[in-house]
Amino acid sequence: MRRIVLAALLCAVVGGTSAGTGGVDLDRYLRQEAFADIKISPGGEYVAATVPIEAGTALAIYRIADMKMVGTFRPPRNNHAHTFDWVSNERLLVGMAQKLGVLDRPAPTGELFGINANGKGGELLVGYRTAETGLGTNIKVKPAGMVAAFLTDELKDDDRNVLVAVTPFTDNAATQIERMDVSTGRRNAVARAPIAQAAFTTDARGEVRFAYGVGPDQKKKLYYRAGASSEWILLHDEALNPRNEAAIGFSADGRLAYLQVEQAEGPDVIVSWDPQSNERRTVLRDEIADPARIIHRPGTQVPVGALFMGTTPRTRFFDETSEDARLYRSLETALGAPVYITSSTRNGSTVLVESWSGRNPGDFYLYDTLGKRARHLISRSDWIDPAQSADVRAITLQARDGRPLHGFLTVPPGGPMRALPMVVVPHGGPIGVLDDGTYSTETQMLAAAGYAVLQVNFRGSAGYGRAHAQAARKQWGAAMQDDVTDATRWAIEQGIADRERICIYGASYGAYAALMGTVREPGLYRCAAGYVGIYDLPLMYARGDIQSDESGLIYLREWLGRPKDLVERSPVNLAAQVGVPVLLAAGREDQRAPVVHTERMEAALKQAGTPVQALYYKNEGHGLYNLANQRDYYGHLLGFLSRSLGGATAQVTAAGNAEKAP
């Protein structure tokens, strides 16, 4: 068992107790990871980590010398320490986000808190929140104006100030860069963006050089300027050239800028651009996947390569003979797994290295780049033994129209990969989301019950280029669904899946795909389960949080289509064609997929005479936070799948507060 140097980060993060004997131990999989992200301080004295707690995310700071926790920051319920950055050896800046359900994407609030490494000096430096919000005893809140602010540059040579992008809460408000004192919150304007809601890229001197945002036409635009005294020029406009370009940084000498550029076909590339000569040169391109994370030279913001996901994880570099490439290759060889340097000391002498796999939630190491020595610091989930986890394998197949599809197959440990009962799990989102093959507690739980688990990145998924994403426009229940079907049939043809024992299950959009799969492919699936699902597509124009503003309505029109065209692609209107047992689950407070979707789907299935079981959880949103509710739901899910596929059920645990439909 791996030795854990850093023990429990917060008392609130504790695992479940043993639930008895026999069946799948849910607590093994529902226990929260010890932390989400972790970064080393500029001087190497501390590490800070974001810690999942019930309905939120806290921040904990530890002194490396004795691994004693010296400071914490805990936001209120449904609030998350979403981002954090070390400004100096003693001061951090924390960016906040909110989400009501575990499956919701965090919505950044534009609030920035400053906090000392010892947990003191906590103040809301900029943001909308008022004093009566009550953000904890160690946080003083002072009115800071109705604006949203996001860190742009921590200014590594300035321990007192940072650059933040500030946007007023008004329609079409122009964003500006401001220099902010991280102790007092005092701000001074530095530059004004040529576009509303902009993000900025700076050079090594902290000069603002790029501005990136979405125009009134809802098209992305990239602006450049040579320096503080220069005018902005429009470098790229998606309205004129239908692809996206984004700046990712500058070369060490500041002569070249690096851009990530979408292509008409295939994945994004990274190009160098010389502003003086206007010369462009491709420096990095993968044949399959987009860059997932940019690799920077330790101690700097100079891009030198990228990590690619979506298939077998791999790192690639602008110069494969560089010292940066050699460092990664030596770490990969030593650890026998993919690696990524998450942060480093300011002088680059110590780096914090993450290593992971589909069987391993992640280990972190401190590596001395001068002495060439590494020591294990912490594991995300020390109770998980990777050797006992299910194997996760990258797969490639071809859709019926020739489109290449990539995904992952998780198989139960210790048995042959032939004629297995299988659960097909289309991901949620669906646009801009992907299954990346990293450790998934839900997938591992299903594999522990004896199932192969199939995940495919159908068209619309992120990570495989613009064309793959754009191919999903107005394809809900059509080509997107066909991709899932083609992957299922591939698994049957390969002999992996027993064609008589396959179910389909998903959450959010995945729940929609699960129900539509039974409609479009009679006889292919033996059962279907939908969790916090969308089942009535026209209803998305009237209920939920997507249609609440003009940009959301534009998204619905461009990606789903007109409401009248969606009636015949809504499972709620096709219940008579489902024809297999169904399990539904929803949170009463879900704002993304309002509970009425599930209520209508349940009623339609009952009217059609289809066996259906529905679970409703009060005080829960788009996904379940409460551990008892999670146990209850997954206990029902495993029991439901077992009745059709014959896999293991869950160990008996205390029930949650689901309302069981008759």
C-alpha positions as CSV (number, residue, x, y, z in Angstrom):
1,M,0.0,0.0,0.0
2,R,1.3,3.4,-0.9
3,R,2.6,5.4,2.0
4,I,0.7,8.6,2.6
5,V,2.7,11.6,3.7
6,L,-0.2,14.0,3.8
7,A,-3.0,12.6,5.9
8,A,-6.6,13.7,5.9
9,L,-6.8,17.3,4.6
10,L,-9.9,18.3,6.5
11,C,-12.0,16.5,9.2
12,A,-15.0,16.9,6.9
13,V,-13.4,14.6,4.3
14,V,-13.7,11.1,5.8
15,G,-14.5,7.8,4.1
16,G,-17.5,5.6,4.7
17,T,-17.4,2.8,7.2
18,S,-17.6,-0.9,6.3
19,A,-21.1,-1.8,5.1
20,G,-21.1,-5.5,5.8
21,T,-20.2,-8.5,3.7
22,G,-21.2,-9.5,0.2
23,G,-21.9,-7.4,-2.8
24,V,-20.2,-4.2,-3.9
25,D,-18.9,-2.0,-1.1
26,L,-20.4,1.4,-2.1
27,D,-18.4,3.3,0.4
28,R,-15.2,2.3,-1.3
29,Y,-16.3,4.2,-4.4
30,L,-18.4,7.0,-2.9
31,R,-15.8,8.1,-0.4
32,Q,-14.6,11.6,-1.5
33,E,-11.1,12.0,-2.8
34,A,-8.7,13.7,-0.4
35,F,-8.3,16.7,-2.6
36,A,-8.9,18.0,-6.1
37,D,-5.9,20.3,-7.0
38,I,-2.6,20.9,-5.2
39,K,0.1,23.4,-5.8
40,I,3.5,24.2,-4.2
41,S,4.3,27.7,-3.0
42,P,6.9,29.9,-4.8
43,G,9.5,29.3,-2.1
44,G,8.7,25.6,-1.7
45,E,7.7,25.9,2.0
46,Y,4.0,25.1,1.6
47,V,1.5,23.2,-0.5
48,A,-2.1,24.3,-0.9
49,A,-4.9,22.0,-1.9
50,T,-8.6,22.2,-2.8
51,V,-10.6,19.8,-0.7
52,P,-14.0,18.4,-1.6
53,I,-16.5,18.7,1.2
54,E,-20.2,18.1,1.1
55,A,-21.8,20.6,-1.3
56,G,-18.6,22.6,-1.6
57,T,-14.8,22.8,-2.0
58,A,-12.5,24.2,0.7
59,L,-8.8,25.1,0.6
60,A,-6.2,23.7,3.0
61,I,-2.6,24.9,3.3
62,Y,0.2,22.6,4.7
63,R,3.8,23.3,5.7
64,I,5.9,20.8,3.8
65,A,8.6,20.4,6.5
66,D,6.3,18.6,9.0
67,M,3.1,18.3,6.9
68,K,1.1,20.2,9.5
69,M,-2.0,22.0,8.3
70,V,-1.4,25.7,9.0
71,G,-4.4,27.4,7.3
72,T,-7.8,26.8,5.8
73,F,-10.5,28.6,3.8
74,R,-14.0,27.1,3.9
75,P,-16.8,28.7,1.7
76,P,-20.5,28.4,2.4
77,R,-22.7,25.6,1.0
78,N,-22.7,25.2,-2.8
79,N,-19.7,27.4,-3.1
80,H,-16.3,26.2,-4.2
81,A,-12.7,27.3,-4.0
82,H,-12.6,26.9,-7.8
83,T,-9.1,28.3,-8.6
84,F,-6.2,29.2,-6.4
85,D,-2.8,30.7,-7.1
86,W,0.2,31.6,-5.0
87,V,1.0,35.3,-5.3
88,S,3.9,35.1,-2.9
89,N,5.4,32.7,-0.4
90,E,2.8,33.9,2.2
91,R,-0.3,35.0,0.2
92,L,-2.8,33.2,-2.0
93,L,-5.6,34.3,-4.3
94,V,-8.7,32.2,-4.4
95,G,-11.3,32.3,-7.2
96,M,-14.9,31.3,-6.3
97,A,-17.5,29.3,-8.2
98,Q,-21.0,28.0,-7.5
99,K,-22.8,24.9,-8.5
100,L,-26.0,23.4,-7.1
101,G,-25.5,19.8,-8.1
102,V,-22.4,17.5,-8.3
103,L,-22.9,17.2,-12.1
104,D,-23.3,21.0,-12.7
105,R,-20.3,22.7,-14.2
106,P,-18.9,25.2,-11.7
107,A,-20.1,28.7,-12.6
108,P,-17.3,31.2,-11.6
109,T,-18.8,34.1,-9.6
110,G,-16.0,36.6,-10.3
111,E,-15.1,36.8,-6.6
112,L,-11.4,36.8,-5.6
113,F,-10.4,36.2,-2.0
114,G,-7.0,36.8,-0.5
115,I,-5.8,34.6,2.3
116,N,-2.4,34.1,4.1
117,A,-0.7,30.8,4.2
118,N,-1.5,30.6,7.9
119,G,-5.2,31.0,7.2
120,K,-5.4,34.6,8.5
121,G,-5.8,37.8,6.6
122,G,-8.7,36.4,4.6
123,E,-10.6,39.1,2.7
124,L,-13.0,39.4,-0.2
125,L,-10.8,41.6,-2.4
126,V,-13.3,42.0,-5.3
127,G,-16.7,40.5,-6.0
128,Y,-20.4,41.1,-5.6
129,R,-21.1,39.4,-2.2
130,T,-22.3,41.5,0.7
131,A,-21.4,41.2,4.4
132,E,-24.5,39.4,5.4
133,T,-23.6,36.4,3.3
134,G,-21.6,34.9,6.1
135,L,-18.5,33.4,4.6
136,G,-16.9,32.0,7.8
137,T,-15.2,33.3,10.9
138,N,-11.8,33.7,9.3
139,I,-13.1,35.8,6.3
140,K,-13.9,39.5,6.5
141,V,-16.1,40.7,3.7
142,K,-16.1,44.2,2.4
143,P,-18.2,45.6,-0.5
144,A,-16.2,45.6,-3.7
145,G,-18.6,46.7,-6.4
146,M,-20.8,44.8,-8.7
147,V,-18.1,43.4,-10.9
148,A,-16.6,40.1,-11.8
149,A,-12.8,39.7,-11.6
150,F,-10.5,36.9,-12.7
151,L,-6.8,36.5,-12.3
152,T,-4.7,37.1,-15.4
153,D,-1.1,37.3,-14.2
154,E,0.3,36.7,-10.7
155,L,3.3,38.9,-11.6
156,K,6.0,36.6,-10.3
157,D,8.4,39.5,-9.6
158,D,5.8,41.4,-7.6
159,D,4.7,39.9,-4.3
160,R,2.2,42.6,-3.6
161,N,0.2,43.0,-6.8
162,V,-1.5,40.9,-9.6
163,L,-3.3,41.7,-12.8
164,V,-7.0,40.9,-12.9
165,A,-9.6,41.1,-15.7
166,V,-12.6,43.1,-14.4
167,T,-16.0,43.2,-16.0
168,P,-19.0,45.2,-14.6
169,F,-22.3,43.4,-14.2
170,T,-24.0,45.3,-17.0
171,D,-24.9,44.2,-20.6
172,N,-22.1,44.3,-23.1
173,A,-19.7,45.8,-20.5
174,A,-16.1,46.2,-21.6
175,T,-13.5,44.3,-19.6
176,Q,-10.4,46.0,-18.4
177,I,-7.2,44.8,-16.9
178,E,-6.5,46.2,-13.4
179,R,-3.5,46.0,-11.1
180,M,-4.8,44.8,-7.7
181,D,-3.1,44.9,-4.3
182,V,-3.6,41.4,-2.9
183,S,-3.7,42.7,0.7
184,T,-6.0,45.7,0.4
185,G,-7.9,44.9,-2.8
186,R,-7.1,48.4,-4.2
187,R,-7.2,48.4,-8.0
188,N,-5.8,50.6,-10.7
189,A,-6.7,50.4,-14.4
190,V,-4.0,49.2,-16.8
191,A,-5.7,48.4,-20.1
192,R,-9.1,48.3,-21.6
193,A,-10.2,45.4,-23.8
194,P,-11.6,45.9,-27.3
195,I,-14.3,43.4,-26.6
196,A,-16.8,42.6,-23.8
197,Q,-16.3,39.7,-21.4
198,A,-12.6,39.4,-22.4
199,A,-9.8,37.2,-21.2
200,F,-6.2,38.3,-21.5
201,T,-2.7,36.9,-22.2
202,T,0.4,38.6,-20.9
203,D,4.1,38.3,-21.8
204,A,7.0,37.6,-19.4
205,R,7.1,41.2,-18.4
206,G,3.5,41.3,-17.4
207,E,2.5,43.3,-20.5
208,V,-1.0,42.7,-21.7
209,R,-0.7,41.5,-25.3
210,F,-3.8,39.5,-26.3
211,A,-7.5,39.9,-25.6
212,Y,-9.9,37.1,-26.3
213,G,-13.7,37.1,-26.2
214,V,-17.1,36.7,-27.8
215,G,-18.6,39.5,-29.9
216,P,-22.3,40.6,-30.1
217,D,-22.6,38.2,-33.0
218,Q,-21.7,35.3,-30.6
219,K,-18.5,34.7,-32.6
220,K,-15.1,34.4,-30.9
221,K,-12.5,37.0,-31.6
222,L,-8.8,37.4,-30.8
223,Y,-7.0,40.8,-30.6
224,Y,-3.3,41.6,-30.3
225,R,-1.3,44.6,-29.4
226,A,2.5,45.1,-29.6
227,G,2.7,46.8,-26.2
228,A,1.1,49.1,-23.6
229,S,1.2,52.1,-26.0
230,S,-0.1,50.3,-29.0
231,E,-3.6,49.9,-30.4
232,W,-5.5,46.7,-30.5
233,I,-5.7,44.9,-33.8
234,L,-8.1,42.2,-34.7
235,L,-6.0,39.1,-35.3
236,H,-8.7,36.5,-35.8
237,D,-12.5,36.6,-36.2
238,E,-14.5,33.4,-36.2
239,A,-17.2,35.2,-38.1
240,L,-14.8,35.6,-41.1
241,N,-12.9,32.4,-40.7
242,P,-14.9,29.6,-39.1
243,R,-12.4,28.3,-36.6
244,N,-11.1,29.4,-33.3
245,E,-7.7,30.8,-32.3
246,A,-6.5,31.4,-28.7
247,A,-3.2,32.7,-27.3
248,I,-1.4,30.4,-24.9
249,G,1.8,32.4,-24.2
250,F,5.1,33.7,-25.5
251,S,8.6,32.2,-26.0
252,A,11.2,32.9,-23.4
253,D,12.7,35.8,-25.4
254,G,9.2,37.3,-26.1
255,R,9.8,37.2,-29.8
256,L,7.2,34.6,-30.7
257,A,3.6,34.1,-29.6
258,Y,2.0,30.7,-29.4
259,L,-1.5,30.1,-30.5
260,Q,-3.8,27.1,-30.3
261,V,-5.6,27.0,-33.6
262,E,-8.6,24.9,-34.7
263,Q,-8.4,23.2,-38.0
264,A,-11.1,22.6,-40.7
265,E,-10.5,18.9,-40.2
266,G,-8.6,17.0,-37.4
267,P,-7.4,18.2,-34.0
268,D,-6.2,21.6,-33.0
269,V,-2.6,22.5,-33.6
270,I,-0.2,24.8,-31.7
271,V,1.5,27.4,-33.9
272,S,4.2,29.9,-33.3
273,W,3.5,33.4,-34.6
274,D,6.1,36.1,-35.2
275,P,4.3,39.5,-34.9
276,Q,7.1,41.2,-36.7
277,S,7.1,39.1,-39.9
278,N,3.6,37.6,-39.5
279,E,5.2,34.2,-40.1
280,R,3.4,31.2,-38.7
281,R,4.8,27.8,-38.1
282,T,3.2,24.6,-36.7
283,V,5.2,23.5,-33.7
284,L,2.9,20.7,-32.3
285,R,0.2,18.6,-33.8
286,D,-1.3,15.3,-32.7
287,E,-3.0,13.0,-35.2
288,I,-5.9,12.3,-32.9
289,A,-6.5,14.7,-30.1
290,D,-6.4,18.4,-29.2
291,P,-4.0,19.6,-26.6
292,A,-5.7,18.9,-23.3
293,R,-3.2,20.8,-21.0
294,I,-0.3,23.1,-21.9
295,I,3.1,22.2,-20.5
296,H,5.1,25.2,-19.2
297,R,8.8,25.4,-18.4
298,P,9.1,25.0,-14.6
299,G,9.1,28.4,-12.8
300,T,7.8,30.2,-15.9
301,Q,4.7,30.7,-18.1
302,V,6.6,29.8,-21.2
303,P,4.8,27.0,-23.2
304,V,7.0,24.1,-24.2
305,G,4.6,21.3,-25.0
306,A,1.2,19.8,-24.3
307,L,-0.5,16.8,-22.7
308,F,-2.9,14.9,-25.0
309,M,-5.8,12.9,-23.6
310,G,-8.9,11.2,-25.1
311,T,-6.8,8.1,-26.0
312,T,-3.6,6.8,-24.3
313,P,-2.3,9.9,-22.4
314,R,0.9,11.2,-23.8
315,T,3.1,14.3,-23.7
316,R,4.7,16.0,-26.7
317,F,7.1,19.0,-27.0
318,F,7.9,21.7,-29.4
319,D,11.5,20.4,-29.2
320,E,11.8,16.8,-28.3
321,T,15.5,17.2,-27.6
322,S,14.9,20.0,-25.0
323,E,15.7,19.8,-21.3
324,D,11.9,20.1,-20.7
325,A,11.2,17.0,-22.8
326,R,14.1,15.1,-21.1
327,L,12.7,15.9,-17.7
328,Y,9.3,14.5,-18.6
329,R,10.7,11.4,-20.2
330,S,12.8,10.6,-17.2
331,L,9.8,11.1,-14.8
332,E,7.5,9.0,-17.1
333,T,10.1,6.2,-17.1
334,A,10.7,6.3,-13.4
335,L,7.0,6.3,-12.5
336,G,5.8,4.0,-15.3
337,A,2.8,6.2,-16.0
338,P,1.8,9.6,-17.6
339,V,3.0,12.6,-15.7
340,Y,2.2,16.3,-15.6
341,I,4.0,19.0,-13.6
342,T,1.2,20.9,-11.9
343,S,3.3,23.6,-10.3
344,S,6.9,24.5,-9.3
345,T,8.9,26.8,-7.1
346,R,9.6,30.1,-8.7
347,N,13.2,29.2,-9.4
348,G,12.2,25.8,-10.8
349,S,14.3,23.8,-8.4
350,T,11.4,21.8,-7.0
351,V,8.4,20.6,-9.1
352,L,5.1,19.0,-8.0
353,V,4.4,16.0,-10.3
354,E,1.1,14.3,-10.8
355,S,1.0,10.7,-12.0
356,W,-2.2,8.8,-12.8
357,S,-4.0,6.1,-14.9
358,G,-7.4,4.7,-15.5
359,R,-6.8,2.4,-12.5
360,N,-5.3,5.1,-10.2
361,P,-7.0,8.3,-9.2
362,G,-3.5,10.0,-8.9
363,D,-0.3,10.2,-6.9
364,F,1.8,13.3,-6.4
365,Y,5.5,13.6,-6.0
366,L,8.0,16.4,-5.1
367,Y,10.9,16.2,-7.4
368,D,14.2,18.0,-6.9
369,T,15.3,19.0,-10.4
370,L,18.9,19.7,-9.2
371,G,19.5,16.7,-7.0
372,K,17.3,14.4,-9.3
373,R,15.5,13.1,-6.3
374,A,11.7,12.4,-5.9
375,R,9.6,11.6,-2.9
376,H,5.9,10.7,-2.7
377,L,3.8,13.4,-1.2
378,I,0.2,12.3,-1.4
379,S,-2.4,10.2,-3.2
380,R,-5.9,11.3,-4.1
381,S,-7.4,8.2,-2.7
382,D,-5.0,6.1,-0.6
383,W,-7.7,3.5,0.0
384,I,-7.7,2.6,-3.7
385,D,-5.2,-0.1,-4.7
386,P,-4.6,0.4,-8.4
387,A,-3.5,-3.3,-8.7
388,Q,-7.0,-4.3,-7.7
389,S,-8.8,-1.8,-9.9
390,A,-10.5,-2.6,-13.2
391,D,-8.4,-2.1,-16.3
392,V,-9.3,0.9,-18.6
393,R,-8.4,0.4,-22.2
394,A,-8.5,3.0,-25.0
395,I,-10.5,1.9,-28.0
396,T,-10.9,3.2,-31.6
397,L,-13.7,2.4,-34.1
398,Q,-15.4,3.8,-37.1
399,A,-18.9,5.2,-37.2
400,R,-21.3,4.2,-39.9
401,D,-20.5,7.4,-41.9
402,G,-16.7,6.8,-41.6
403,R,-16.1,9.2,-38.7
404,P,-13.4,7.9,-36.4
405,L,-14.6,7.4,-32.8
406,H,-12.5,7.1,-29.7
407,G,-13.4,5.9,-26.2
408,F,-12.7,3.6,-23.4
409,L,-13.6,0.1,-22.3
410,T,-13.4,-0.8,-18.6
411,V,-13.3,-4.5,-17.9
412,P,-13.7,-6.3,-14.5
413,P,-10.4,-7.3,-12.9
414,G,-9.3,-10.9,-13.0
415,G,-11.4,-12.4,-15.8
416,P,-11.4,-12.9,-19.5
417,M,-12.6,-10.1,-21.8
418,R,-15.1,-12.2,-23.6
419,A,-18.9,-12.3,-23.7
420,L,-19.3,-10.0,-20.7
421,P,-22.5,-8.4,-19.5
422,M,-22.0,-4.7,-20.5
423,V,-23.2,-1.3,-19.5
424,V,-23.0,1.4,-22.2
425,V,-22.5,4.8,-20.5
426,P,-22.8,7.9,-22.8
427,H,-21.4,11.0,-21.1
428,G,-23.3,14.1,-20.2
429,G,-22.8,17.6,-21.5
430,P,-22.9,16.8,-24.3
431,I,-21.0,19.5,-26.2
432,G,-17.5,20.3,-24.9
433,V,-17.3,17.3,-22.6
434,L,-15.4,14.0,-23.1
435,D,-14.5,10.8,-21.4
436,D,-10.8,11.0,-21.0
437,G,-9.9,7.6,-19.6
438,T,-8.9,8.8,-16.1
439,Y,-10.1,7.1,-13.0
440,S,-13.9,7.1,-12.6
441,T,-15.5,5.9,-9.4
442,E,-18.8,5.2,-11.1
443,T,-17.2,3.2,-13.9
444,Q,-15.0,1.3,-11.4
445,M,-18.1,0.6,-9.3
446,L,-19.9,-0.9,-12.3
447,A,-16.9,-3.0,-13.2
448,A,-16.7,-4.3,-9.6
449,A,-20.3,-5.5,-10.1
450,G,-19.1,-7.6,-13.0
451,Y,-19.8,-5.5,-16.0
452,A,-17.7,-4.3,-18.9
453,V,-18.3,-0.5,-19.2
454,L,-18.3,1.1,-22.6
455,Q,-17.7,4.9,-23.1
456,V,-17.5,6.5,-26.5
457,N,-16.8,10.1,-27.4
458,F,-19.6,10.5,-29.8
459,R,-19.6,13.5,-32.2
460,G,-20.0,16.7,-30.2
461,S,-17.5,15.5,-27.6
462,A,-14.5,17.8,-26.9
463,G,-10.9,16.9,-27.5
464,Y,-10.9,15.8,-31.2
465,G,-11.0,18.9,-33.2
466,R,-13.6,21.4,-34.4
467,A,-15.1,19.2,-37.0
468,H,-15.9,16.4,-34.5
469,A,-17.6,18.9,-32.2
470,Q,-19.5,20.7,-35.0
471,A,-20.8,17.4,-36.4
472,A,-23.2,17.3,-33.4
473,R,-25.3,20.3,-34.5
474,K,-28.9,19.4,-34.3
475,Q,-28.0,15.7,-34.0
476,W,-29.6,14.9,-30.6
477,G,-31.3,11.5,-31.1
478,A,-29.8,11.2,-34.6
479,A,-26.1,10.9,-35.6
480,M,-25.0,11.4,-32.0
481,Q,-27.2,8.5,-31.0
482,D,-25.9,6.4,-34.0
483,D,-22.3,6.8,-32.7
484,V,-23.3,5.2,-29.4
485,T,-25.1,2.4,-31.2
486,D,-22.1,1.8,-33.5
487,A,-19.8,1.5,-30.5
488,T,-22.2,-0.9,-28.8
489,R,-22.3,-3.1,-32.0
490,W,-18.5,-2.9,-32.2
491,A,-18.2,-4.4,-28.7
492,I,-20.5,-7.2,-29.7
493,E,-18.6,-7.9,-33.0
494,Q,-15.3,-7.9,-31.0
495,G,-16.7,-10.6,-28.8
496,I,-16.4,-8.4,-25.7
497,A,-20.1,-8.0,-24.9
498,D,-22.7,-10.7,-24.6
499,R,-25.4,-9.4,-27.1
500,E,-28.1,-10.7,-24.7
501,R,-26.8,-8.8,-21.7
502,I,-26.4,-5.1,-22.5
503,C,-28.0,-2.2,-20.7
504,I,-27.5,1.6,-21.4
505,Y,-27.2,4.2,-18.6
506,G,-26.3,7.8,-18.4
507,A,-26.7,11.1,-16.6
508,S,-28.1,14.4,-17.9
509,Y,-27.6,14.2,-21.7
510,G,-26.4,10.6,-21.1
511,A,-29.9,9.9,-19.6
512,Y,-31.5,11.2,-22.8
513,A,-29.2,9.0,-24.9
514,A,-30.0,6.0,-22.7
515,L,-33.8,6.3,-23.3
516,M,-33.4,7.2,-27.0
517,G,-31.1,4.2,-27.4
518,T,-33.9,1.9,-26.5
519,V,-36.3,3.7,-28.9
520,R,-34.0,3.7,-31.9
521,E,-32.5,0.2,-31.4
522,P,-35.2,-2.2,-30.3
523,G,-33.7,-5.4,-28.9
524,L,-30.2,-4.0,-28.5
525,Y,-30.5,-3.1,-24.8
526,R,-32.1,-5.1,-22.0
527,C,-32.7,-2.1,-19.7
528,A,-32.1,1.6,-19.5
529,A,-31.4,4.0,-16.6
530,G,-31.5,7.8,-16.6
531,Y,-30.1,10.0,-13.8
532,V,-31.0,13.7,-13.7
533,G,-32.0,13.4,-17.3
534,I,-33.5,15.5,-20.1
535,Y,-36.4,13.8,-21.8
536,D,-38.5,16.5,-23.3
537,L,-36.4,18.6,-25.7
538,P,-38.9,21.4,-26.4
539,L,-39.3,21.9,-22.7
540,M,-35.6,23.1,-22.6
541,Y,-36.8,26.3,-24.2
542,A,-39.2,27.0,-21.3
543,R,-37.7,25.4,-18.2
544,G,-34.2,25.2,-16.7
545,D,-31.1,27.4,-16.6
546,I,-29.9,27.2,-20.2
547,Q,-32.7,29.3,-21.7
548,S,-32.4,32.0,-19.0
549,D,-30.4,34.4,-21.2
550,E,-30.0,35.2,-24.9
551,S,-26.7,33.2,-25.2
552,G,-28.5,30.1,-23.9
553,L,-31.3,30.5,-26.3
554,I,-28.8,30.9,-29.2
555,Y,-27.1,27.7,-28.0
556,L,-30.4,25.8,-28.0
557,R,-31.4,27.1,-31.5
558,E,-28.0,26.3,-33.0
559,W,-27.3,23.0,-31.4
560,L,-30.7,21.4,-30.8
561,G,-33.0,23.1,-33.4
562,R,-36.5,24.5,-33.4
563,P,-38.8,23.2,-30.7
564,K,-41.3,21.9,-33.2
565,D,-38.6,19.8,-34.8
566,L,-37.7,18.2,-31.4
567,V,-41.0,16.7,-30.5
568,E,-40.3,13.4,-32.4
569,R,-36.8,13.2,-30.8
570,S,-38.0,13.4,-27.3
571,P,-38.2,10.2,-25.3
572,V,-41.2,11.5,-23.3
573,N,-43.2,11.3,-26.6
574,L,-41.9,7.9,-27.6
575,A,-42.4,5.9,-24.3
576,A,-44.4,3.2,-26.1
577,Q,-41.3,2.3,-28.1
578,V,-39.0,1.9,-25.1
579,G,-40.0,-1.6,-24.4
580,V,-37.5,-2.5,-21.6
581,P,-37.4,-1.9,-17.8
582,V,-36.3,1.6,-16.9
583,L,-34.9,3.2,-13.8
584,L,-35.2,7.0,-13.4
585,A,-33.7,9.3,-10.7
586,A,-33.8,13.0,-10.2
587,G,-33.1,15.8,-7.7
588,R,-36.1,18.0,-6.7
589,E,-33.9,21.1,-6.9
590,D,-32.3,20.4,-10.3
591,Q,-32.0,23.7,-12.3
592,R,-30.2,22.2,-15.3
593,A,-32.6,19.3,-15.9
594,P,-35.7,20.3,-13.9
595,V,-37.5,17.4,-12.2
596,V,-40.5,17.8,-14.5
597,H,-38.5,16.0,-17.2
598,T,-38.3,12.9,-15.0
599,E,-41.9,13.2,-13.8
600,R,-43.2,13.4,-17.4
601,M,-41.0,10.5,-18.5
602,E,-42.2,8.3,-15.6
603,A,-45.9,9.1,-16.3
604,A,-45.4,8.3,-20.0
605,L,-43.8,5.0,-19.4
606,K,-46.5,4.0,-16.9
607,Q,-49.1,4.9,-19.4
608,A,-47.3,2.8,-22.0
609,G,-47.2,-0.2,-19.6
610,T,-43.4,-0.2,-19.4
611,P,-41.9,-1.3,-16.1
612,V,-40.4,1.9,-14.5
613,Q,-39.0,2.7,-11.1
614,A,-38.5,6.4,-10.2
615,L,-36.4,7.9,-7.4
616,Y,-36.8,11.5,-6.4
617,Y,-34.4,13.2,-3.9
618,K,-35.4,16.3,-2.1
619,N,-32.8,19.1,-1.5
620,E,-30.7,17.8,-4.3
621,G,-29.8,19.3,-7.6
622,H,-28.1,18.1,-10.8
623,G,-26.5,15.1,-9.1
624,L,-26.5,14.0,-5.5
625,Y,-24.3,15.6,-2.8
626,N,-25.6,13.8,0.3
627,L,-23.7,10.5,0.9
628,A,-26.8,8.7,2.2
629,N,-28.6,9.7,-1.0
630,Q,-25.7,8.5,-3.1
631,R,-25.7,5.1,-1.3
632,D,-29.4,4.8,-1.8
633,Y,-29.3,5.7,-5.5
634,Y,-26.4,3.4,-6.4
635,G,-27.8,0.6,-4.4
636,H,-31.0,0.9,-6.5
637,L,-28.9,1.2,-9.7
638,L,-26.9,-2.0,-9.0
639,G,-30.0,-3.9,-8.0
640,F,-31.8,-2.7,-11.2
641,L,-28.9,-3.7,-13.5
642,S,-28.6,-7.1,-11.7
643,R,-32.1,-8.0,-12.5
644,S,-31.4,-7.7,-16.2
645,L,-27.7,-8.5,-16.5
646,G,-27.0,-10.7,-13.5
647,G,-24.2,-8.7,-11.9
648,A,-23.6,-8.1,-8.2
649,T,-25.8,-5.9,-6.0
650,A,-24.6,-3.5,-3.4
651,Q,-23.9,-4.2,0.3
652,V,-26.8,-3.2,2.5
653,T,-26.4,0.4,3.7
654,A,-28.6,3.1,5.4
655,A,-31.1,4.5,3.0
656,G,-31.3,8.0,1.7
657,N,-34.3,10.2,1.4
658,A,-35.6,9.2,-2.0
659,E,-39.3,9.3,-2.7
660,K,-40.1,5.9,-4.1
661,A,-42.6,5.9,-6.9
662,P,-45.3,3.3,-6.5
